[in-house]
Amino acid sequence: MANRLTAGCCIVGGGPCGMMLGYLLARAGVEVVVLEKHADFLRDFRGDTIHPSTLELMHELGLLSDFLALPHQEVRELKARFGDIEFIFADFSHLPTHCKFIALMPQWDFLNFLSERGRLYPGFRVIMRAEATDLVEEAGAVVGVRANTPDGALELRSPLVVGCDGRHSLVRHKAGLEVENFGAPMDVLWFRVSRKPGDPAEAMGLFEAGHIFVMINRGDYWQCGYVIPKGSFGEVRRRGLTQFCAQLARTMPLFTDRVGELASWDQIKLLTVAVDRLKRWYRRGLICIGDAAHAMSPVGGVGINLAVQDAVAAANILAEPLRAGAVGEGLLRRVQKRREFPTRVIQRAQVLVQERVITGVLGQREEIRPPLLVKLLWAVPMLRRIPARILGIGIRPEHIRTAERPAAAKPGGVWQK
Ligand SMILES: Cc1cc2nc3c(=O)[nH]c(=O)nc-3n(C[C@H](O)[C@H](O)[C@H](O)COP(=O)(O)OP(=O)(O)OC[C@H]3O[C@@H](n4cnc5c(N)ncnc54)[C@H](O)[C@@H]3O)c2cc1C
């Protein structure tokens, strides 16, 4: 027989979206349980970018100085290199936020921070190694989830289930929510190369005929992303690791003396890229947000930001009704309405860049020329504030509207056999 647990809100997935929502709801006095299928946050996630708008939320929550005490790098401008020419295409120094930079921080540090701070509230509970496997439904409404945990099967009941379980969301699948797919022409190979004294400090995107390469400074190593045409990893592997390393050294000569660190394909992870969106994000008793509602392309590195903004909007709209123990479909519709517009705009822009720039660069065999827009940003520095604003703050930025309250009920739900 399954263990039984009740909670004021059940969140499936402890990524940026689920952990931020869990934190905010617990802070607002809701008894919340986050189910995360992995044992810890220590794995290679997609993306380590904490945007100025997320840092602003940290400020509003009074967490900013503790958060920035964690090791991070501050990126004040974004650079790209097309062939031999290097451009600055975004300048964050004029943003109307406390932090005029993107903080590069391993995602596990960000998630651990939210988890530690959440534990200060009695209503906050994260269950690790708890993989949701199904929904519990009664009379057409979702009333909970089933999960496998190290302690056996679990049935968690709550007035609302929030699917924050990412691009391959089980929750949205089991809820039968319809997905619109917008396609992506690429996947990303994700690996590390050591960083040496004298290396540049900045993150960089390199565009060359047939190749796109991104390198992110993580202190003593570079986190690298190598963009390949969708579905071509098998072909890359067939050509062999030696050839892959040689190509890497050609694209980034700085790495010539260290590509040998990549001794096995086990060190290189394939991250599949998808861009999609649910037509309807909710049904009675359930809503999906973050990548579970709209899988984001890595273009612009804004997916984490959007997921966090979804969490803030959801908490603003749902915290009080959840404290009262009931959330009607009208409120869930409000969450979708609030977040769908920014999502649509950003996804449209990502798809345009994928079609106009990425597909072109990956298919290019001759010397590459910077697109007109990039040349314009180079010639008129003031224009660099526009991409900085879109990437750094986004569209329709959210603010914390929930008050800090002690939990209304006993901590962490009740276990019953
Ligand atoms: C290659 C690549 C690079 C990217 N780079 C960036 C970047 O630099 N910056 C950026 O902002 N965005 C980036 N993105 C996008 C970003 O990764 C996502 O938009 C963001 O992670 C979404 O957050 P989320 O919390 O909604 O989902 P996720 O981060 O996917 O988190 C989902 C969580 O749910 C858990 N989970 C899944 N299924 C279950 C289940 N059944 N039961 C319990 N738990 C479950 C997972 O383990 C995970 O912890 C990138 C994407 C890709 C593909």
The ligand as an SDF file (V2000), in Angstrom:
LIG
                    3D

 53 58  0  0  0  0  0  0  0  0999 V2000
   21.2830   23.1070  -24.2080 C   0  0  0  0  0  0  0  0  0  0  0  0
   20.4830   24.0820  -23.4180 C   0  0  0  0  0  0  0  0  0  0  0  0
   21.1230   25.1690  -22.8250 C   0  0  0  0  0  0  0  0  0  0  0  0
   20.3770   26.1040  -22.1040 C   0  0  0  0  0  0  0  0  0  0  0  0
   21.0260   27.1720  -21.5770 N   0  0  0  0  0  0  0  0  0  0  0  0
   20.3280   28.0880  -20.8690 C   0  0  0  0  0  0  0  0  0  0  0  0
   20.9890   29.1930  -20.2640 C   0  0  0  0  0  0  0  0  0  0  0  0
   22.2010   29.3740  -20.3690 O   0  0  0  0  0  0  0  0  0  0  0  0
   20.2350   30.0610  -19.5500 N   0  0  0  0  0  0  0  0  0  0  0  0
   18.8900   29.9090  -19.4000 C   0  0  0  0  0  0  0  0  0  0  0  0
   18.2540   30.7550  -18.7560 O   0  0  0  0  0  0  0  0  0  0  0  0
   18.2550   28.8640  -19.9560 N   0  0  0  0  0  0  0  0  0  0  0  0
   18.9230   27.9430  -20.6790 C   0  0  0  0  0  0  0  0  0  0  0  0
   18.2730   26.8890  -21.2360 N   0  0  0  0  0  0  0  0  0  0  0  0
   16.8330   26.7190  -20.9730 C   0  0  0  0  0  0  0  0  0  0  0  0
   16.6390   26.2680  -19.5170 C   0  0  0  0  0  0  0  0  0  0  0  0
   17.3900   25.0980  -19.2630 O   0  0  0  0  0  0  0  0  0  0  0  0
   15.1730   25.9410  -19.1900 C   0  0  0  0  0  0  0  0  0  0  0  0
   14.3090   26.8690  -19.7990 O   0  0  0  0  0  0  0  0  0  0  0  0
   14.9550   25.9640  -17.6500 C   0  0  0  0  0  0  0  0  0  0  0  0
   15.8090   25.0070  -17.0340 O   0  0  0  0  0  0  0  0  0  0  0  0
   13.5170   25.6450  -17.2940 C   0  0  0  0  0  0  0  0  0  0  0  0
   13.3960   25.4800  -15.8850 O   0  0  0  0  0  0  0  0  0  0  0  0
   12.2860   24.5060  -15.2770 P   0  0  0  0  0  0  0  0  0  0  0  0
   12.4550   24.5580  -13.8060 O   0  0  0  0  0  0  0  0  0  0  0  0
   10.9780   24.8430  -15.8760 O   0  0  0  0  0  0  0  0  0  0  0  0
   12.6500   23.0600  -15.8400 O   0  0  0  0  0  0  0  0  0  0  0  0
   13.9630   22.1700  -15.5990 P   0  0  0  0  0  0  0  0  0  0  0  0
   15.1480   23.0200  -15.3730 O   0  0  0  0  0  0  0  0  0  0  0  0
   13.9960   21.2070  -16.7350 O   0  0  0  0  0  0  0  0  0  0  0  0
   13.6560   21.3990  -14.2570 O   0  0  0  0  0  0  0  0  0  0  0  0
   12.7360   20.3190  -14.2090 C   0  0  0  0  0  0  0  0  0  0  0  0
   12.9970   19.5160  -12.9580 C   0  0  0  0  0  0  0  0  0  0  0  0
   11.9790   18.5110  -12.8370 O   0  0  0  0  0  0  0  0  0  0  0  0
   12.5750   17.2690  -12.4800 C   0  0  0  0  0  0  0  0  0  0  0  0
   11.6870   16.2150  -12.9630 N   0  0  0  0  0  0  0  0  0  0  0  0
   11.4230   15.8680  -14.2390 C   0  0  0  0  0  0  0  0  0  0  0  0
   10.5200   14.8800  -14.2920 N   0  0  0  0  0  0  0  0  0  0  0  0
   10.1710   14.6050  -13.0070 C   0  0  0  0  0  0  0  0  0  0  0  0
    9.2590   13.6780  -12.4100 C   0  0  0  0  0  0  0  0  0  0  0  0
    8.5250   12.8320  -13.1510 N   0  0  0  0  0  0  0  0  0  0  0  0
    9.1700   13.6500  -11.0660 N   0  0  0  0  0  0  0  0  0  0  0  0
    9.9060   14.4960  -10.2850 C   0  0  0  0  0  0  0  0  0  0  0  0
   10.7910   15.3810  -10.8190 N   0  0  0  0  0  0  0  0  0  0  0  0
   10.9140   15.4450  -12.1580 C   0  0  0  0  0  0  0  0  0  0  0  0
   13.9350   17.3120  -13.1640 C   0  0  0  0  0  0  0  0  0  0  0  0
   14.8450   16.4240  -12.5590 O   0  0  0  0  0  0  0  0  0  0  0  0
   14.3290   18.7830  -12.9750 C   0  0  0  0  0  0  0  0  0  0  0  0
   14.9900   18.9790  -11.7430 O   0  0  0  0  0  0  0  0  0  0  0  0
   18.9680   25.9430  -21.9650 C   0  0  0  0  0  0  0  0  0  0  0  0
   18.3380   24.8510  -22.5500 C   0  0  0  0  0  0  0  0  0  0  0  0
   19.0690   23.9290  -23.2840 C   0  0  0  0  0  0  0  0  0  0  0  0
   18.3770   22.7730  -23.9310 C   0  0  0  0  0  0  0  0  0  0  0  0
  1  2  1  0
  2  3  1  0
  2 52  2  0
  3  4  2  0
  4  5  1  0
  4 50  1  0
  5  6  2  0
  6  7  1  0
  6 13  1  0
  7  8  2  0
  7  9  1  0
  9 10  1  0
 10 11  2  0
 10 12  1  0
 12 13  2  0
 13 14  1  0
 14 15  1  0
 14 50  1  0
 15 16  1  0
 16 17  1  0
 16 18  1  0
 18 19  1  0
 18 20  1  0
 20 21  1  0
 20 22  1  0
 22 23  1  0
 23 24  1  0
 24 25  2  0
 24 26  1  0
 24 27  1  0
 27 28  1  0
 28 29  2  0
 28 30  1  0
 28 31  1  0
 31 32  1  0
 32 33  1  0
 33 34  1  0
 33 48  1  0
 34 35  1  0
 35 36  1  0
 35 46  1  0
 36 37  1  0
 36 45  1  0
 37 38  2  0
 38 39  1  0
 39 40  1  0
 39 45  2  0
 40 41  1  0
 40 42  2  0
 42 43  1  0
 43 44  2  0
 44 45  1  0
 46 47  1  0
 46 48  1  0
 48 49  1  0
 50 51  2  0
 51 52  1  0
 52 53  1  0
M  END
$$$$
